[in-house]
Amino acid sequence: HLQVRAVGTQSNRDGIGSVVVVKASNDDRDHTWKQWIRAGGGLASSSEAMASFGIPSSLFAASDLVQVEVTFPSGRKVVLYDVALNQRINVFETQ
């Protein structure tokens, strides 16, 4: 798994509206997962504004590295390379 929290500085602080893309390769095949960060929750409840990716263990080991791209509502794109799986990361708009 991989959880990505977008932290806005020019855009909203919770990164609502950000697009998170995780890219990985194995056996000469490219894999891409994409999610939008949105406000969530139901009546009288709330949830964290975070993108959660379930990376199949049949395709990738916990030691594999992936690329994470976050495009904020302001249009700024932040790309992180060689990100380890099985963690929660914060991506700041100013990175």
VMD Tcl script that builds the backbone (N, CA, C; Angstrom):
set m [mol new atoms 285]
animate dup $m
set s [atomselect $m all]
$s set {name element resname resid chain x y z} {
  {N N HIS 1 A 0.837 -1.184 0.000}
  {CA C HIS 1 A 0.000 0.000 0.000}
  {C C HIS 1 A 0.878 1.241 0.000}
  {N N LEU 2 A 0.268 2.352 -0.323}
  {CA C LEU 2 A 0.926 3.656 -0.251}
  {C C LEU 2 A -0.158 4.693 -0.025}
  {N N GLN 3 A 0.033 5.538 0.982}
  {CA C GLN 3 A -0.908 6.618 1.260}
  {C C GLN 3 A -0.202 7.938 1.024}
  {N N VAL 4 A -0.865 8.832 0.285}
  {CA C VAL 4 A -0.272 10.119 -0.082}
  {C C VAL 4 A -1.192 11.235 0.388}
  {N N ARG 5 A -0.638 12.138 1.174}
  {CA C ARG 5 A -1.366 13.320 1.644}
  {C C ARG 5 A -0.756 14.531 0.971}
  {N N ALA 6 A -1.561 15.289 0.242}
  {CA C ALA 6 A -1.098 16.509 -0.422}
  {C C ALA 6 A -1.299 17.680 0.533}
  {N N VAL 7 A -0.248 18.447 0.767}
  {CA C VAL 7 A -0.308 19.593 1.666}
  {C C VAL 7 A -0.093 20.847 0.829}
  {N N GLY 8 A -1.154 21.619 0.673}
  {CA C GLY 8 A -1.084 22.821 -0.145}
  {C C GLY 8 A -0.529 24.011 0.607}
  {N N THR 9 A 0.185 24.855 -0.117}
  {CA C THR 9 A 0.647 26.138 0.447}
  {C C THR 9 A 0.031 27.287 -0.347}
  {N N GLN 10 A -0.008 27.154 -1.680}
  {CA C GLN 10 A -0.699 28.134 -2.514}
  {C C GLN 10 A -2.152 27.723 -2.685}
  {N N SER 11 A -2.382 26.437 -2.831}
  {CA C SER 11 A -3.741 25.897 -2.918}
  {C C SER 11 A -4.249 25.675 -1.494}
  {N N ASN 12 A -5.397 25.040 -1.346}
  {CA C ASN 12 A -5.931 24.794 -0.006}
  {C C ASN 12 A -5.026 23.842 0.773}
  {N N ARG 13 A -4.997 24.004 2.061}
  {CA C ARG 13 A -4.084 23.273 2.940}
  {C C ARG 13 A -4.263 21.756 2.867}
  {N N ASP 14 A -5.496 21.283 2.686}
  {CA C ASP 14 A -5.759 19.847 2.652}
  {C C ASP 14 A -5.525 19.221 1.281}
  {N N GLY 15 A -5.155 20.026 0.307}
  {CA C GLY 15 A -4.880 19.491 -1.022}
  {C C GLY 15 A -6.111 18.977 -1.744}
  {N N ILE 16 A -7.305 19.431 -1.332}
  {CA C ILE 16 A -8.541 19.000 -1.978}
  {C C ILE 16 A -8.496 19.426 -3.446}
  {N N GLY 17 A -8.766 18.471 -4.329}
  {CA C GLY 17 A -8.721 18.748 -5.758}
  {C C GLY 17 A -7.412 18.363 -6.414}
  {N N SER 18 A -6.449 17.926 -5.615}
  {CA C SER 18 A -5.162 17.480 -6.167}
  {C C SER 18 A -5.324 16.123 -6.839}
  {N N VAL 19 A -4.515 15.882 -7.851}
  {CA C VAL 19 A -4.507 14.600 -8.547}
  {C C VAL 19 A -3.198 13.900 -8.197}
  {N N VAL 20 A -3.300 12.665 -7.723}
  {CA C VAL 20 A -2.124 11.888 -7.335}
  {C C VAL 20 A -1.990 10.710 -8.303}
  {N N VAL 21 A -0.802 10.578 -8.893}
  {CA C VAL 21 A -0.516 9.488 -9.818}
  {C C VAL 21 A 0.687 8.717 -9.293}
  {N N VAL 22 A 0.552 7.404 -9.181}
  {CA C VAL 22 A 1.654 6.533 -8.778}
  {C C VAL 22 A 2.029 5.690 -9.990}
  {N N LYS 23 A 3.327 5.693 -10.324}
  {CA C LYS 23 A 3.817 4.935 -11.472}
  {C C LYS 23 A 4.877 3.949 -11.010}
  {N N ALA 24 A 4.809 2.742 -11.572}
  {CA C ALA 24 A 5.788 1.711 -11.243}
  {C C ALA 24 A 6.000 0.835 -12.470}
  {N N SER 25 A 7.148 0.191 -12.514}
  {CA C SER 25 A 7.464 -0.706 -13.631}
  {C C SER 25 A 8.011 -2.008 -13.092}
  {N N ASN 26 A 7.677 -3.098 -13.777}
  {CA C ASN 26 A 8.270 -4.401 -13.496}
  {C C ASN 26 A 8.117 -5.279 -14.729}
  {N N ASP 27 A 9.074 -6.127 -14.958}
  {CA C ASP 27 A 9.034 -7.042 -16.102}
  {C C ASP 27 A 8.713 -6.320 -17.410}
  {N N ASP 28 A 9.327 -5.148 -17.600}
  {CA C ASP 28 A 9.127 -4.348 -18.810}
  {C C ASP 28 A 7.683 -3.904 -19.024}
  {N N ARG 29 A 6.906 -3.844 -17.954}
  {CA C ARG 29 A 5.532 -3.344 -18.023}
  {C C ARG 29 A 5.394 -2.152 -17.107}
  {N N ASP 30 A 4.681 -1.140 -17.582}
  {CA C ASP 30 A 4.417 0.044 -16.782}
  {C C ASP 30 A 3.029 -0.067 -16.159}
  {N N HIS 31 A 2.929 0.368 -14.914}
  {CA C HIS 31 A 1.660 0.363 -14.196}
  {C C HIS 31 A 1.420 1.773 -13.666}
  {N N THR 32 A 0.182 2.234 -13.754}
  {CA C THR 32 A -0.167 3.576 -13.296}
  {C C THR 32 A -1.470 3.512 -12.511}
  {N N TRP 33 A -1.498 4.180 -11.364}
  {CA C TRP 33 A -2.702 4.317 -10.546}
  {C C TRP 33 A -2.939 5.806 -10.338}
  {N N LYS 34 A -4.201 6.238 -10.383}
  {CA C LYS 34 A -4.525 7.665 -10.300}
  {C C LYS 34 A -5.725 7.878 -9.380}
  {N N GLN 35 A -5.626 8.887 -8.532}
  {CA C GLN 35 A -6.740 9.245 -7.647}
  {C C GLN 35 A -6.784 10.759 -7.465}
  {N N TRP 36 A -7.993 11.258 -7.229}
  {CA C TRP 36 A -8.189 12.654 -6.879}
  {C C TRP 36 A -8.409 12.730 -5.376}
  {N N ILE 37 A -7.831 13.745 -4.767}
  {CA C ILE 37 A -8.077 13.962 -3.339}
  {C C ILE 37 A -9.320 14.827 -3.224}
  {N N ARG 38 A -10.257 14.331 -2.456}
  {CA C ARG 38 A -11.518 15.038 -2.325}
  {C C ARG 38 A -11.955 15.068 -0.869}
  {N N ALA 39 A -12.804 16.007 -0.562}
  {CA C ALA 39 A -13.370 16.072 0.779}
  {C C ALA 39 A -14.335 14.904 0.908}
  {N N GLY 40 A -14.345 14.269 2.051}
  {CA C GLY 40 A -15.187 13.091 2.189}
  {C C GLY 40 A -15.873 13.043 3.527}
  {N N GLY 41 A -16.573 11.965 3.709}
  {CA C GLY 41 A -17.292 11.775 4.962}
  {C C GLY 41 A -18.786 11.847 4.723}
  {N N GLY 42 A -19.493 11.441 5.703}
  {CA C GLY 42 A -20.945 11.471 5.618}
  {C C GLY 42 A -21.496 12.437 6.641}
  {N N LEU 43 A -22.737 12.283 6.961}
  {CA C LEU 43 A -23.398 13.142 7.927}
  {C C LEU 43 A -22.702 13.049 9.278}
  {N N ALA 44 A -22.257 14.182 9.792}
  {CA C ALA 44 A -21.624 14.278 11.107}
  {C C ALA 44 A -20.361 13.419 11.209}
  {N N SER 45 A -19.663 13.274 10.110}
  {CA C SER 45 A -18.415 12.517 10.154}
  {C C SER 45 A -17.390 13.196 9.249}
  {N N SER 46 A -16.176 12.731 9.328}
  {CA C SER 46 A -15.133 13.283 8.468}
  {C C SER 46 A -14.120 12.184 8.181}
  {N N SER 47 A -13.305 12.441 7.195}
  {CA C SER 47 A -12.246 11.506 6.882}
  {C C SER 47 A -11.034 12.306 6.425}
  {N N GLU 48 A -9.874 11.667 6.479}
  {CA C GLU 48 A -8.663 12.347 6.059}
  {C C GLU 48 A -8.678 12.554 4.554}
  {N N ALA 49 A -8.190 13.711 4.134}
  {CA C ALA 49 A -8.069 13.989 2.706}
  {C C ALA 49 A -6.755 13.373 2.245}
  {N N MET 50 A -6.833 12.147 1.784}
  {CA C MET 50 A -5.629 11.394 1.443}
  {C C MET 50 A -5.962 10.421 0.326}
  {N N ALA 51 A -4.981 10.150 -0.520}
  {CA C ALA 51 A -5.145 9.135 -1.561}
  {C C ALA 51 A -4.481 7.858 -1.063}
  {N N SER 52 A -5.223 6.767 -1.091}
  {CA C SER 52 A -4.703 5.470 -0.645}
  {C C SER 52 A -4.654 4.527 -1.835}
  {N N PHE 53 A -3.487 3.926 -2.036}
  {CA C PHE 53 A -3.279 3.014 -3.150}
  {C C PHE 53 A -2.964 1.633 -2.605}
  {N N GLY 54 A -3.677 0.642 -3.097}
  {CA C GLY 54 A -3.384 -0.744 -2.761}
  {C C GLY 54 A -2.571 -1.334 -3.907}
  {N N ILE 55 A -1.277 -1.374 -3.745}
  {CA C ILE 55 A -0.393 -1.883 -4.790}
  {C C ILE 55 A -0.369 -3.407 -4.671}
  {N N PRO 56 A -0.717 -4.134 -5.724}
  {CA C PRO 56 A -0.791 -5.594 -5.634}
  {C C PRO 56 A 0.548 -6.236 -5.278}
  {N N SER 57 A 0.566 -7.018 -4.218}
  {CA C SER 57 A 1.806 -7.695 -3.811}
  {C C SER 57 A 2.198 -8.770 -4.822}
  {N N SER 58 A 1.273 -9.177 -5.675}
  {CA C SER 58 A 1.617 -10.142 -6.720}
  {C C SER 58 A 2.468 -9.495 -7.814}
  {N N LEU 59 A 2.415 -8.163 -7.906}
  {CA C LEU 59 A 3.207 -7.437 -8.907}
  {C C LEU 59 A 4.466 -6.808 -8.328}
  {N N PHE 60 A 4.390 -6.355 -7.077}
  {CA C PHE 60 A 5.493 -5.604 -6.483}
  {C C PHE 60 A 5.776 -6.082 -5.072}
  {N N ALA 61 A 7.047 -6.077 -4.730}
  {CA C ALA 61 A 7.469 -6.405 -3.362}
  {C C ALA 61 A 7.499 -5.124 -2.542}
  {N N ALA 62 A 7.487 -5.261 -1.232}
  {CA C ALA 62 A 7.519 -4.096 -0.349}
  {C C ALA 62 A 8.799 -3.283 -0.544}
  {N N SER 63 A 9.847 -3.905 -1.057}
  {CA C SER 63 A 11.117 -3.211 -1.246}
  {C C SER 63 A 11.194 -2.452 -2.577}
  {N N ASP 64 A 10.190 -2.617 -3.446}
  {CA C ASP 64 A 10.192 -1.920 -4.732}
  {C C ASP 64 A 9.936 -0.429 -4.540}
  {N N LEU 65 A 10.414 0.353 -5.502}
  {CA C LEU 65 A 10.273 1.807 -5.445}
  {C C LEU 65 A 9.350 2.269 -6.563}
  {N N VAL 66 A 8.599 3.333 -6.289}
  {CA C VAL 66 A 7.655 3.877 -7.256}
  {C C VAL 66 A 7.885 5.378 -7.422}
  {N N GLN 67 A 7.230 5.936 -8.428}
  {CA C GLN 67 A 7.263 7.387 -8.652}
  {C C GLN 67 A 5.898 7.946 -8.274}
  {N N VAL 68 A 5.886 9.079 -7.577}
  {CA C VAL 68 A 4.638 9.711 -7.160}
  {C C VAL 68 A 4.589 11.124 -7.744}
  {N N GLU 69 A 3.496 11.430 -8.448}
  {CA C GLU 69 A 3.277 12.766 -8.999}
  {C C GLU 69 A 2.024 13.343 -8.352}
  {N N VAL 70 A 2.129 14.561 -7.843}
  {CA C VAL 70 A 0.961 15.247 -7.289}
  {C C VAL 70 A 0.795 16.559 -8.042}
  {N N THR 71 A -0.371 16.732 -8.666}
  {CA C THR 71 A -0.690 17.989 -9.334}
  {C C THR 71 A -1.715 18.709 -8.477}
  {N N PHE 72 A -1.322 19.858 -7.954}
  {CA C PHE 72 A -2.174 20.632 -7.052}
  {C C PHE 72 A -3.163 21.474 -7.854}
  {N N PRO 73 A -4.245 21.946 -7.218}
  {CA C PRO 73 A -5.231 22.774 -7.917}
  {C C PRO 73 A -4.618 24.043 -8.536}
  {N N SER 74 A -3.520 24.526 -7.990}
  {CA C SER 74 A -2.860 25.712 -8.540}
  {C C SER 74 A -2.181 25.420 -9.876}
  {N N GLY 75 A -2.030 24.122 -10.214}
  {CA C GLY 75 A -1.346 23.724 -11.429}
  {C C GLY 75 A 0.082 23.273 -11.183}
  {N N ARG 76 A 0.587 23.502 -9.985}
  {CA C ARG 76 A 1.953 23.090 -9.644}
  {C C ARG 76 A 2.017 21.577 -9.528}
  {N N LYS 77 A 3.038 20.978 -10.160}
  {CA C LYS 77 A 3.228 19.534 -10.109}
  {C C LYS 77 A 4.505 19.220 -9.332}
  {N N VAL 78 A 4.395 18.301 -8.392}
  {CA C VAL 78 A 5.533 17.834 -7.610}
  {C C VAL 78 A 5.719 16.354 -7.920}
  {N N VAL 79 A 6.953 15.981 -8.297}
  {CA C VAL 79 A 7.257 14.588 -8.635}
  {C C VAL 79 A 8.307 14.071 -7.666}
  {N N LEU 80 A 8.024 12.941 -7.035}
  {CA C LEU 80 A 8.969 12.279 -6.140}
  {C C LEU 80 A 9.377 10.960 -6.774}
  {N N TYR 81 A 10.668 10.717 -6.829}
  {CA C TYR 81 A 11.199 9.492 -7.426}
  {C C TYR 81 A 11.668 8.548 -6.320}
  {N N ASP 82 A 11.689 7.269 -6.612}
  {CA C ASP 82 A 12.205 6.245 -5.698}
  {C C ASP 82 A 11.540 6.290 -4.328}
  {N N VAL 83 A 10.229 6.269 -4.335}
  {CA C VAL 83 A 9.442 6.267 -3.102}
  {C C VAL 83 A 9.177 4.815 -2.709}
  {N N ALA 84 A 9.466 4.476 -1.469}
  {CA C ALA 84 A 9.237 3.116 -0.967}
  {C C ALA 84 A 7.750 2.892 -0.705}
  {N N LEU 85 A 7.319 1.654 -0.844}
  {CA C LEU 85 A 5.942 1.276 -0.556}
  {C C LEU 85 A 5.753 1.061 0.946}
  {N N ASN 86 A 4.521 0.756 1.341}
  {CA C ASN 86 A 4.155 0.470 2.735}
  {C C ASN 86 A 4.443 1.634 3.670}
  {N N GLN 87 A 4.005 2.815 3.264}
  {CA C GLN 87 A 4.182 3.984 4.115}
  {C C GLN 87 A 3.142 5.047 3.776}
  {N N ARG 88 A 3.094 6.068 4.624}
  {CA C ARG 88 A 2.261 7.250 4.414}
  {C C ARG 88 A 3.215 8.424 4.224}
  {N N ILE 89 A 3.038 9.168 3.124}
  {CA C ILE 89 A 3.924 10.303 2.871}
  {C C ILE 89 A 3.111 11.589 2.748}
  {N N ASN 90 A 3.749 12.689 3.076}
  {CA C ASN 90 A 3.199 14.019 2.868}
  {C C ASN 90 A 3.945 14.651 1.711}
  {N N VAL 91 A 3.214 15.187 0.744}
  {CA C VAL 91 A 3.832 15.877 -0.386}
  {C C VAL 91 A 3.409 17.341 -0.293}
  {N N PHE 92 A 4.395 18.208 -0.145}
  {CA C PHE 92 A 4.138 19.638 0.012}
  {C C PHE 92 A 4.201 20.342 -1.334}
  {N N GLU 93 A 3.315 21.280 -1.519}
  {CA C GLU 93 A 3.225 22.003 -2.783}
  {C C GLU 93 A 4.511 22.753 -3.103}
  {N N THR 94 A 5.274 23.104 -2.099}
  {CA C THR 94 A 6.510 23.868 -2.306}
  {C C THR 94 A 7.736 22.994 -2.507}
  {N N GLN 95 A 7.585 21.659 -2.511}
  {CA C GLN 95 A 8.738 20.766 -2.674}
  {C C GLN 95 A 9.365 20.934 -4.032}
}
mol reanalyze $m
mol bondsrecalc $m
mol representation Tube
mol addrep $m
